[in-house]
Amino acid sequence: MTQILFIGKRHYTNRDALAERYGRIYQLPLHWSMQGAQTRLWLIDYHGRPREQRHDEALQVDSTPIRGLSWIGKAAGLVLDRFRRRAPTHIIASGDAYIGLLGWLLARLTGAYFVFDVYDKYDEFGGYRKPFGWDLFRVLLCHADQCWFASRRLLAQLGKTARGDRLVMNGIDTDRFKPLDRREARQRLGLPDTAVLVGYFGGLNAMRGIHDLIAAVQMLRGRGAAIELVLAGKMEDTIQLDTPGVRYLGNLPHAQIPWALAAVDVVAVPYRRSAYLDAASSVKFGEIMACGRPMVATKTPNLEDNFPDQTALLQDYLVPPEQPEALARAIARQVQDQKIAPAPSDMDWSALASSTLAALGALKLCERTSP
């Protein structure tokens, strides 16, 4: 019988996976358990909160702080489970290379298959180190029994086809991210009923093109357009929020993002180019599409590689990065046209859980990697 242990980072992309039931780290294990697989989720908490244990439907969840001994006791108990015949058959690790190392070691000690889930280019994280030139990220990529990648670029650059490495996109909660009433959305968020609004919702920093977006909206306002910019997300750089025509809603909970998307006339994703973002697969693109919202964006691999069909439909509203003038023209055009691209049909969590559960089952037919 398949017994799955998923080890993941509790706090990532400015979200709390446990409190918000957020992202692949929470939703894949949850849906595996809903589909009948015996699944445990172990969250590593770098923020140091008290240990939390709970059940969500059939999913067993344990969140342990990295400071203290609880995570060490948890790991020791998992090793002892091998002798109690309760050890997991598959261990998936996701979040960074250090959690990957923990997962790989536990897999080798318990006899489980090890899957390394790579949702970002972990060696680009600020806390990643290579002591004496030793590249842990590359070691784990080499010695995993299988790797899953959240973007096509990561899979092409780092994956091994012969091993069965696969694309596992970030999924969408289609019960939450769906078309909603614009008037109700504006009322919920305290936004004006009749204003033309363009919105961006996510990390607020230069790499994500926020300064370019503010400049584009100011250009439109300078030409007489009655348009305002609505921002929400974690403030990571100094942003001039007192600029005329800019509204900041704070760092909204993930549950409120569908309402923010519904409230604006156009959603902008003005990413700049970087090794980190180019290799990523931002779920916000799929969420915007699932909510049926018109979008303007910059031409980056994050969008073009992972959403090729939607990119083709939105060509008139895509511009080169770091060009506020071109971005302003695209926004003005999309305000008028309201062109919508549908979300891919296979991005809901249930479908992703089914395909990945099948991949775990198929591992039993594959040759194990060497330690």
N, C-alpha and C positions, 0 to 999 in steps of 0.2 A: 504493500500500500504506500502511495506517495505521501510523505510527511514533509512539509515545507517549513523552513525557517527563513524569514526575510529580515535581514539586519539593515537598518537604514538610519540616516541622520534625521533627527527630529525637526530641527529648524533649518530650512533651506529656502532659497529664493524669497526671503523675507516673510515666510509663512511658518506656522506651527502645524506640522503634519498631524499631530494628535488632536489638538484643540479644534482644528478646522477640517479634519479628515481629508487632508490636502495631498494632491498629487500622486504620482506613481508609487511613491514609497508607502502610502497608505491604501490607495485604491486598488492596486493590483492584488495585494494580500487579501483585502476585504472581499473582492470579487472571486478570488480563488476559493475562499472559504464558503461563499454563497453558492459556488458551483460544485461543492462537495469535497474539496480537497482539505485535508487536515492541515491547518496553517497557523503558524505563530508569527507575530510581528514583534521584533525587538528594536526599539528606537534608542539611539545613543544621543543623549542630551548634552551638548557642549555648553549650554547656558547654566547648567548646574542646578536645575530645579529638583525638588524631592522626587523620589521614585514613585511612579504611578503604574498600577496594574488594573486592567479592566477587560471586559468582553464587549465586542461590537458584533452583534449577531453571533455567528459561530467563531469569529476571529478572536484569538487570545492576543492581547497587547500588553507589552511590558516596556516602560520607558525608564531608563536608568541614567543618572547623571554621570558624566565622565570623571568628575571629582568624587573621590570616595571609593569604597570597596564593593559596592553593590554590583557593578558591571563585572568585576573579577569573579565574584561568587556566581553570577549568572553564567559566565563562560565555563567555570569549573563544573557547574551542574550539568551543562550540555555535554561536556566530555564524559561525565559519569553516566549520562543517559545511554551511552553506547553499550555499557555493560548491563543496563536495565532493559535493553531492547526497546528504548523509547527515543533513540537518536533520530534526528531528521535524515531523510534520504536525499534532500536537496537543500543547499544553503545558497541564498541569493544575497549579495551585499551591494549596497547602493549609497552614494552620498559623497564619498571622497576615497582617496587611496588608502587612508588609515583604516577606515571601516572595511574596505576591501581586504586589507591584510588580516584583520580580525576574522572575517568570513572565511578566507582561504585557510588560515591556521585551524580554525574549528572544523572545517570540512575535512582536512587531512587527518585530524585527530579523531573524528567520529566516523570516517568512511563515507561521508556524504559527497555528492556531486557539488561542485562549486561553480556558480554563475556570477560573473562580475557585470553588474548593471551600470553602464556608463552614460549618464544623462547629460553630462557636460565634459569639457576637456579638463579633467581634474588637475593636470599638471600646470594649468593656468591659474588655479586658485591661489589667493594671496598667502595662505598658510602652508603651501606645498614646499618641501625642502628635499634636496638631494645630498645627503651627507656623504662626503668623500666621492661624489659623483654617482652614487648608487641611486638608480631611478626606479623607485618602488612601483610607480604607475605602470611602467613598461614591463616590469617583472610579473605583475598581476595579469596584464594583458596576455603575456606569454603562457602563463601556467594555469589559467582558468580552464575549466572543462568547456565553458562556452561564455561568450560575451554578448551582451545586448547593448545596442547603441540607440540613443534617442534621435539622432539625425543621420541623414544619408552621408553627409561629409565625414562624420566620425566613423561610420561603418566602412566607408571607402578607404580612409586613411589608416585605420587601426585594426579593422576586422580581418578574420581569417575565414574565407568561404568554406574551405574544406572541413573546418571544425564545426560548421553550422551556425556561426555567428549571425545575428539577425538584427533587423531594424525593429525597434519597439518604440513607436512615437509616444510622446506625452499625450494622454487621453483627455477627453472632455466629459464633464458631468452633464449629459444631455437633459437630465431632469431639471437642472438649474440654468444652464446656458441655452436659452431658447428665446425667440422673439417675445418681447414684453411691451406693454403699453407705454408710449413715450410720455404722455401727460402724467400718468401715475408715477413714472420714474422721476420726472422733474419735481413733482411734489414731495416725494420721499427724500430727495437730496437737497431740497430748497433752492432749485434752479428756476430761472424765469421761464414762463410758459412760451413766450413768443420769440426769444432771442435765437439767433443762429449760433450753435455751439459746435466746436471741434474739441475732441477729447483725447487725452493720452492717460493710460492707467498702467502703472508699473514703476520700476526703479527710476528715480529721478537723478540722472547723472549725465555727464557730457558724452560718454560712450554710447548712450542710448538716444543721443541727438536732441535732448530737450532744449538746449540753447538754440539749435537750428529751428525747432518748431516755434519757440517763442518769437524768434526773429521773423519767421514767415507770417505768423498771425499779425505782428505789428506792421509788416508791409501791407497786408490787406486792409488793416484798419486805417493806415495812412492814406490809402486810396479811396477811403470812404465806405468800406464794407462794414456793416453792422454785425461784427462777428466777435465771439469771445472764446477764450481757451479755458477748458476745464481740465485740471490735473489732479491725480490722486496717486499716492504711492509713497514709499519710503524716501525721504530726502537724503541723498548720498553725496551731493555736491551743493555748493552755494547757488541757489536759484533766486532770481529777482522776482519774488512773488507779489511785490507791490507794484509791478508793471500794470498799467491800465489794460483792462480787458482780460486779465488772468485771474481765474478762480481756483483755489486750492482746497480740496475736500479732505485733506489728511490722508493717512494710510488706511484706506478702507479695508474692512474684513473681506475675505475672498467671497463670502456669500453675497456681498453687496455689489460686486463687480458687474454682474449681469444688469443690474438696475442702472449703473453708471453708463454702461454701453448703450442701453436703450434710451438714455436721456439725451445723447448728443446726436447731431445731424451727421457728423463724419468722425470716424476714429482714425487717428494718425499713429503710425509706428515708424519714427524717423531714425532708425538705428544707423550708426556709423559702422565702418569696417573695423574689425579687430579679430585676432586669432581666436579669442574666446567666443564672441558673438557669432562669428562666421561658422563656427563648428556646432553651434547650438541649434535647438529646435524649439523656438519659443511657442508655448501653448497658446499665448494670447492671440496668435493668428487664427487658430482653429476656433477659439472661443468667440472672436469677433464674427467669424463666418457663421457659427452655429446660432448666434443671436440675430443674424440677418442684418448686419450693420454695414453701411458703406465704409470703405477703408481707403486711405492713401498710405503709402509706405515707400521706403527707400529700397533700391535694388541691391539686396545683399543675399548671400547664399542661405542665410537663415530662412528667408522666405522662398527664394527661387528654387533651391534644391529640394526642399521638403514639401512644397505646395506647387508643383509645376503646372497643374491644370488651372488652379486658381490664379497663378501668376499670369498665364496667358489671357485670362478673362479681364484682368485688371491692368493691362499694360498702359493704358492711358492715364493711370493714376499712380504709377510708380516712377520714381525719380532717382537720380544719383545721390548718394549720401553727401552731406555737408554742403548742400546747395539750397539755402533758404528761399531764393527767388523761384527756383523750379518747384519747390515744395508748396509755396504760396499759390502758384498757378494750378497745381494739382488739387489743392484743397478747394479753390474756387470752382474748379470744374466738377469735382465730386459733389459739392454742395448742390449744384444744379442737376447733375445726372443721377445721383443716388444709385450707382451701379453696385450690385451685390454679387459676391461669389459664394457658392454653397460650400459648406464644410465637407471634407472627405467623409465617406460613409463608414469608414472602419476605424474612426477615432474615439468611439464611445468605449468606456471602461469594460463593459461586458464583453465586447468583441475582442479587445486586447487581452483580457484575462483568458478567454478561451484559446486564443492562438498561442499564448505563452505557456499555458498549462499543457497544451499538446507538445510544445517544444521541450518542456521538462520531462514529460513521459518518454520522448524520443531519445533523451540522453542515455537511457538504459541500453540503447542499442549501439552506442558510440564507444570508441576506445578512450580510456581515461588518459588525461595528461599526466606527465611525470611530475613528481614533487619538485 
